[in-house]
Amino acid sequence: MDLKEAVCREDLGAIKDILLHNPAAVESVWDDKKVPFHVASTGNIMLMRYIVEYSRASFNETDKRNRTTLHYAVESGNLLLVKYLTERVGLSPVHGDIERITPYQLAHEFAADQKLQEGKRKEYQEIEAYFEEYCGAAFFDMYQNPILTGMYPDPSIVRVGEDYYMVNSSFIFFPCIPISHSKDLIHWEWIGHAITNPEWARNLNTLEGGRGYWAPDISYYNGRFYITATFRLNDDGTVYRRQMVTSSDRPEGPYCEPVYLEEDGIDPSIFTDDDGRRYMLLNRGARIFEISADGTKQLSEAELLYYGHNKRAPEGSHLLKKDGWYYLFEAEGGTGLGHRISVSRSRTLKGIYEPCPYNPIMRQWDEKGALQRCGHGKPVCTQNGDWYTVYLCGRQLEGKYTVLGRETAMDPITWTPDGWPLINNGRGPSVLQKKPNLQEWIPENKAEPYITPRVPEEGTIRMTENTILLRACRESLSTVEARSILVRRQKEYNSTIEVALTIPDTVVQGEEFGITCYYDENTYLTFGPYGQEQGYGLRLREHVGDTDRRIDCPEKVAPGTKISLKAVTEGLRRSFYIKESSEEWRCVAVLERVDYLCDEGWHVGKRFTGAMEGIFACTEGEEERIIQFERF
């Protein structure tokens, strides 16, 4: 009898005999899983105790989905085994696999599954009740990271009374710098943008994708909200970075015309000291200079406070004054897999900063963890005196492709007896976390804002309650001059965009319109009708760098008719559908691996935005062409 058969038979005697003569057999793999996972699946606690306490098995290992043996123990339904692995082996009920599924979530889902027999469902209900006691919160009193999905990187947060406001980078997209509002730190609604006047954003129009407004900060001072951000230019001049400041007496705006400070650096934040003097911080390391009360003037030369703990790419600095200490939070390690947050402190603003002995206080230590690239955070204190930090993270398909862009996550801060902040007790980012002690709040506005790459010309995009009129531009989407593009953030790996449109009565050769899945001018795809001599055909186009691949579908589209288009995204796979009038959807094309719509999908320029989905229209004709879409 081999070890596989012995485990399947739950024959403890045979298992002991095999491992006595061949201890390395515990490293055996079948069905892509090592022995401990199979043992946990049996639910046999005696087998598991022997494997844990008398074999060479390691319990810091996970399967290819990043599941621990506790996931498999939950599936078995054996509460005693679940308790043993949780309390004696120390496996976490909130460890997320690559899809962010935790043992706690598995127990909750099984406990509610009406397809299971009542006795079996009761076993899972007992496990869920145990996890509730162990974690100190019912499953419904937990939240899942990220709290903002899709391209919402570089978060900055401020509390005013019982309201929380957050801003994120927008790069070359207009309107610039989204502003979100929450009352419970979990549910967020978009309320406005920092720059909405097209005339104030024309400086975006020559910029390459990935440039524009980086790493904004929001603060509140004397009844006014201040937003600052780096304006990152192309690399074709002598000035690459400027610092933008704008303000408003209302968090949603409108904000005043931006002012630019000519101090080089990135990731500005504004700090107001107890004496009312105001300062701006910038990288590298954390450099500080005084600014005027309204934030529009630089009053002193920049000075270095502290370079950072990791000493690589220190940026994203924020100052917090608490209990007589100035705490300096910095993002370090670059915005890739080595990203992290470090902290130092000083008794005086410009004194010597002492690094925290627990640095980095936030980093993803698990190479297969669902949340990677974690860093760039800012702390906030609730009205109840609890501390949290929002920070950026990235979820990666196949452990590589950050398709959704960098997102916003949140974890609690606890303070050590010697006065240092720890994020999630130093365990790294959480997938499942206890909700803040705040009353649950459900926003009325759950809409995702429409945005455009750069600023559209007047009259290019016109919206009514139910329709969008898009004037076709004469520039290809592969140029920075393209303007007839309207998109929204892709929020999840599995998503659908569906739009109905009216085909023009007359055909113009070379025009194309329909759905776009867009990253930047270097990588995108389009799907929809195109004009040709014989009328309208249907085309799927992939643009990657210098390559433009066209797939012409056999379907024809009649002028003057109304059709619907749909793109269904399942991870890296995208399927494309068409429907006319009351017909059923017809799948006309499938792309198995759309891996170019992400940071890692191409290697030209600044790539750390995220996948978008929306509509486009372009033409080679001279006459003005207006395409009518329904809102998507």
N, C-alpha and C positions, 0 to 999 in steps of 0.2 A: 504494500500500500504506500502510495506517495503522499506528500503533505497535502496536496489539493484534495485528494479523496478523503483523507483523515479529517480535514476541516469541514468538507461538505457533509460528512457523516457525524460531525461533532464528536469525534472519538478522541477524548482527551488522552487516554492511555497511548494511543498510536502517535499522537502529536508529540507527547513527551519522549517516546522512544526515538522517533525520527530526529527531533532536535537534539537529543542526547548524543547521537552518533554523527549528526551533521548540523551543527549550530547555524551554519550559514544559510541553511534552507529557509530560515525565516525571511530572508531577502527575496524569496521566490516571487515571481510575478506571473499572474494569469488573468486574462480578461482586462489587461492594462492596469491591474491593481496589485499591490503587495499584500502579503498575508494579513496584516492587522486590519485592513479594510474588509476583507472577506470574513474574518472572525467577528468583527463588529456587526456585520450584516446578519449573522446567525442569531444575534441577541443572546448568546450564551455567555453569561458573566464569568463562569468558571474557566472557559477557554480563554477569555480576554485577560483575566487575572494572571493566568500562567504566561501568556505572551508578553504582558507588561512586566511582570516581576521576575521571570526566569529566562527570557530569551534576549537576543541581541537587537530586537526591533527598536526602531527610533520612532518617536511620536511627535517630532517636529516636521515630519514629512507630510505632504499632501498628494492627492492624486492629480491627474492631468487637468481636472476642473478646479483645482485648489481646494478640494474638500478634505476635511480631517476625518479621523475615525469617528468623531462625535456625530458628524452628519449621518454616517452609516448606522451608528447606534440608535439615533433617533428613528431612522427608517425601520429598524427592527421592532420598535415599540416597547422595548424593555426599559422601564424606568430605572431599575437598579443599575443596569449597565450604563445608562446615561449619567446617573449620579456618580458612579465610580470614575468614569472618564472626565467628568467635570470637576469633581472635588479632589480626587486622588492623583489623576494624571495632569489636571490643570488645563484641559482644553476648553476653549471659549464658546459659549452658546451664541455669541455674536460675531464669530469669525465668518467672513463672507467668502464665497467661492468667486470664480471669475464673473459670474452673473449677479453677484452681490446677494446670493441666497445663503442665509445663515441656518444653523441648527434650530434656533428659536423659530425662524420663519417656517421651516419644514414642519415642526411640531404644530404650529398654528394652522397651517394649511391642511395637514392630515386630520387635525382635530375637527375641522369644519367640513370635511369631505363626506357628503351624504351618501356617496357611493359605497363607502366602507361599511362593514358590519358594525352594529352598535358596540359590541365588545371591543373590537379593534379600535374604533374611534375613541372609546373611553380611555384606552391606553395612551393615545396621543394627547388627549385632554389632560391626563395626569402629568405627562411630560411638560406640556405647555404651562400648567399650573406651577410645576417645579421651577421652570425657567423664570416665570414671573416673580416668584419669591427670590430666586438667586440673583436676578438682575435688578430687583427692586422696582419693577414697572411691568404692567401688562403690555402685551404686544401692541395694542392700540395706543399705548402711551410711549411708544418708541418712534423715532423717525429714521429715515434712510438717507444716507449721503449718496450723491450730491443733493443739496437743497435747491440749487438752480442748475438745471441741465442744459446742455447745448453750450454755445460759445459765450460763456460768462466768466472770463479769467480776471485775475488781478483784483479781487474784491476789496473794497474799502467800505467801512460801516460807521454810522454814528447814531446814537440814540438821543432823541429830544422828547422828554417826558416819557410817555408810554409808546412812542412810535419809533420805528427803526427804519433807517434809509441806507441804501447801498448803491454803489456805482461800480461799473466794470468797464474794461477796455472795449473800444469799438473799432480801432484801427482806421481803415479808410471808408468805413460804412457811415452813411448819413440817414437820419439824424445821428448826432455824435454823443457818445457816452450815455448809455441807458441808466435811468434812475428807478430803483425798485423800492417798494414800501412794504412793511410787515408790522404786525403787532405781537406775533408769537415766535419770530425768528425762523419759523418752519415754512409757512405759507407766504409767498411773495407775489406782489402785483406790480406790473410795470406802470409807472405814473408819468413818465416824461423823459426828456433828454436834456443834456446840458447845453447843446448847441442845436437849435432848430431853424435858425434863420439861414437860408441858403447863401446869402451874401457873406455871412461870417464863416462859411465852410468851403468857399471856392478854392482855398489853398490845398484841399484834398485832391483836386482834379488831375494833377500831374503825378500823383504819388503811386508807386508800385504797391501791389497787394501786400498786406502785413505791416505797412507803415502807418502813419497817421497818429491817432490818439492812443497813447500807451498808459497803462497803470494809473488811473485816476485816483484821487483821494477826495472824500467828502468830509467836511467839518462844519461846526456851527459856532457862531460867535456873535454876541450882541444882537440876537434876533435875526441873523442872516446866515444863509447856507453858502458855503464856499466849496467850489469844485476846482481842483487843479489837476493837470495831467501833462505828460510830456507830448509835445508834437514832434514826431519823428519824420524827418525829411528823407528824400532819396540820397544816395551816396555820390551825387554828381556836383557837389559844391563844396564850400568850406565850412558851412554851418549845417550840422546834422540834427541837432536837438535844441528845442526851445521849450520853455515852461509856460503853459497856458493857465490863466486864472480867470474864473468867472464867478458871479454870485447872484443870489436872489433872496427875497424875503419869503419866498414860498418854495418848499422842497421840490415840487413838480415843475417850477419855473412859471413864467419865462425867466431865463437868466440873461444877465446883461452882456453886452458885446465883450468878447474875450480880450484880455490883455496878455501880452507875451513878455516874459522875463528872459533876457539873453544870458542865462547861466547854463553852461553845458552840463549834461547829466540826464538821468532818467529816473522815473518813479518818484515824483515829488509828493510830499505830504506836508501839511501845515500843522504846527503845534503852537498853542497859546499857553504861555506860562502864567503862574499865579499873579504876576504883576501886570498882566495885560499885554506884555510884549509878545510879538508874533514872529514865528520863524518858519522857514521852509527847509526841509531836508531833501537831499538828493544823493544818488550814488556818486562815485564808487566808494564802497564802505558807506558810512553815513556822514555826509558833509552838511553843515548847517550854516545858514546866514539869516540875518534879521530882515523882515519885510515890513512894509507899512501896515497900518491897521486894516486898510481895505484890500491888502494883498497885491496891490498893483505896482509896487516899487520895491526894489532891492536896496536895503539900507546898509549892508555891510558885505565884506568879502566872505566867501565860503571858507569854513574851517572844518577839518576832519575831526569828528568825535571819536570814532572807532572804526577800524577797517572790517572787523567781523571775526567770527570764530573759525569758520572753515577756510577763510582766506581765498575763496574762489567765487568770482562773480557776485560780490556782496551788493545787494540792491534792496528795493522795496522797504525802506526803513520807516519806522513809526516810533514816535516817542509817547510814553505814558508816564504821568507823574502819580505816584501812589505811596502813601505812608512815608513821605520824605525822601523817596528814591525816584530818580529818573530812570525808567526802564526803556531800553533801546532794542526794539525788535527788528531783525534784518532777515531778508530772504537770501539764501546762499546756494552755491553749488551748481548754478545754471538752471535753466527752466526745464531740463530734461529729467531723467530718472534719478539724478543725484540731488534734486531740489530739496530744500529743508528750511526750517526757521530756527534761528538762534537768538539769544537774548543776552544783554549785558546791562549793567546798571552803574549809576554814579550818584553821589550825594549832591553834586552840583551839576548844572546844565552842561558846562563845558569841561567838567573835571575828568579825571581818569576813569574810564569805564572798565569795570571788572566783568569778565565773561562768566556766564552761569556754569556751574560745575556739572549740570545735567544736559548741557548742549549736545546735539541739537534737540530742542524741545518738541519739534515735529519733523518727522521724516518717515517715509514708507520703508520699512525694513524687510518686508515680504516681497521678494522678486515676482511672485505670482499674484500679489494682492490685487483686488479689483480696482483700487484707487492708487494711481501712480502720480509721479511728478508733483508731489504735495509740497507746498510752500507758499510764500508771499501772503502772509496773513496779517490781520489787524484785530486787536482785542476790543471787546465792548463789555460794559457792565450793565446788567439788567437793573430795572427799578427795584428788584428784590435783593440786589447785592451779589448776584451770581455772575460769574465771568465766562465768556465764550470768545472764541476767535473764528472768524471766517477766513478761509484760505482757498487757494486754487488747487485743483487736482485734475487728473486726466484718466479716463477709462480707455483701455486699449484692447481692440479686437485682435485675437491671435497673439496677444502679448506684445503687439507692435504698433498697431494703427490707431492713433487718437482721432478717430473720425469726427466725433462730436466736438472736438476742440477741448480746450481747458475749461473746466466747470468750477462751480463754487460749492465748497463743502463747509461744514462747521463742526467744531468739537468743544467740549467744556474745558475751561482752565481751572486748575486747582493751585493753591499757593502753599508751598512747603513751609514748615516751621521756621526755616531761615530766610523766608521771604522771596523765594523764586517761583515763577510761574511754570507749571507743567501743563502741556496740552494733552488731554486724554491720558493723563498719568504716564506720559512718555511711551505709550504703546504704539504710536503711529496713528494714521487716520482710521476712524471707525466707519464701518458699513451700517451698523444698526446701533442707535444711541438713544438713551433716555431723553425725552423731550424736556425743554426748559420749563421751569415752574412759572408758566405764563398761561393765561386763558387762551384756549384755542380760538383762532381767528381765521375765517374763510373769506378771502377777498372777493369782491364783486366782479372785478375786472381780471379775467384769466387769459386775456388775449396776448398773443406773442406779437410784438410790434413788427410791422413791415419796415424794411430798410433797403437802401440802395448802395451799390458800390460807387462811392463818390457822389457828387451832387448832380441830380438830373437837371437838364435845361428846363426852363419854364414851359409848361404845357406838355412835357413828355409823359407825365403820369397824372391822370385825373381820376379821382375816386368818387363814386356815389355810394349810396347805402349798400347796393348789391353788386355793383359792377366796377371794373377797373379798365380804363381806356389807356392803352399803351401806344405811344407814337413810335413807330419803328425807326431805329437809328441806322445810319449808314456805316457805322463802324462795327467791326467784328467784336465778339465778346473776348477775343484774345488780345485786345488792346485796352489801354487805360482810358481811351476816349469813349468806350461803349457806355451808354447812359440808359438805354431802355431795358433795364433789369430791375426787377422788384422781387425781393427774397425775404425769408424769415429763417431763423435758426432751426437746423435739424435737432430735435430734442432727445430722441432715443435711437438706438440702433435699429429697431424695427419701427418704421414710420411709413406713412402714405401721404402723398400730395395728389390732390384731385382737383381739376379745374375744367369748367366748361367755357367754350369760346365760340365766337361767330366767325365763320370763314368769309373773307371779303368777296364781293360779287365778281370782281375782276382779278385776274391772275397777273402778278408781276414776277418775272423770272428772277430767281436768286434770292427772293425773300424767304425768311424762316421765322417761325414764331411757335410758342408753346411753353412746355415745361423746361426748366433748367435745374440741374443739381450742380451747385456752384461752390468752388473754393476760392479761386482768384482767376486772374486772366491767364494764368499758366495751366490750370487744371480745372476742367468742368465738363459737363455733358449737357446736350440739349435733345429734346424729343418733341416732334410736332410736324405740322405741314410745312412743305417748302414748294415754292413756285417753280414750275418748269414749263417748257413749251406745250406739253400735252395737258397741262392743268396742275392741280395740286397733288403731290405725292406725300408720303409720310417717311420721315427720316429720323434716325438716331445718330447723333454725332458725339464722338469722344475726342476731346482735345487735351493732350498731355504734352507739355513742352512744345517742341517743334513738330509734333505728330498730330495730324488731324484725320481721324478715322471715321468714315461715314458708312452707315448701314442703312440702305434703302429698303423699306418694307414694301411688300407687294400691294398694300392697300392704297386706294385712291380716295381723295376727299373732294367732294363737289363744292364749287363756289356757292356762296350764299346760304350754306347750311350751318347747323349748329352741331358741334361735336363735343365730347368730353374726353379728356386725356387723364391718365393716372400713372404714377410711378410708385411702385411698392418696394421699399427697402427692407431687406432682411440681412443685417450684418453687412457683408461686402457684396451681397447679391442684390441686383436691382432688376425688376421686371416691369415691362411697359405695356400699357393697355390703351385701347381706344373703344369708344362707344358712340353710336349715332342714334339719336332720338331715343326710342324706348328699347333698343336692342340690349342684349347682354354684353358685358365686358368681354373683349377679345384680347388675349395676350399676343402681342406681335413681335416682341423682342425680349431677350434676357441677356444681361451681362453678369457673368458669374463672379467676377472679382473687380469691383470698382474700388481699388485701394489707393487711388491717386487723389481722392478728395479728403486729404488730411495732411497734417504737418509732415509726416514721414513719406508721403506719396511722391514727392518730387524734391529736388535739391537746388532750387534757384530762388534767391531773394530771402525775405523774412517770412518764414512759414510757422506761425503759431496762432492761427485764427481758428476756423472750424467749418464744417460742411454746412451749406445753406441749401434751401430748396425754394423754388419760386417760378416766376414767369419771365419771358423775354420776347423781344421782337426786333428783327433787324432786316434791312432791305438793301438791295443794290439799285433800286429804282430812284428816279428823281422826284416823283410826286410824293406828297405826304401820305403816309399810310397809317391809319388808326386801327388797331386791333382791339376788339371788345372781349374782355374776359369777365367771368363771374369771380367774385372773391373766393380765395382759396384758404 
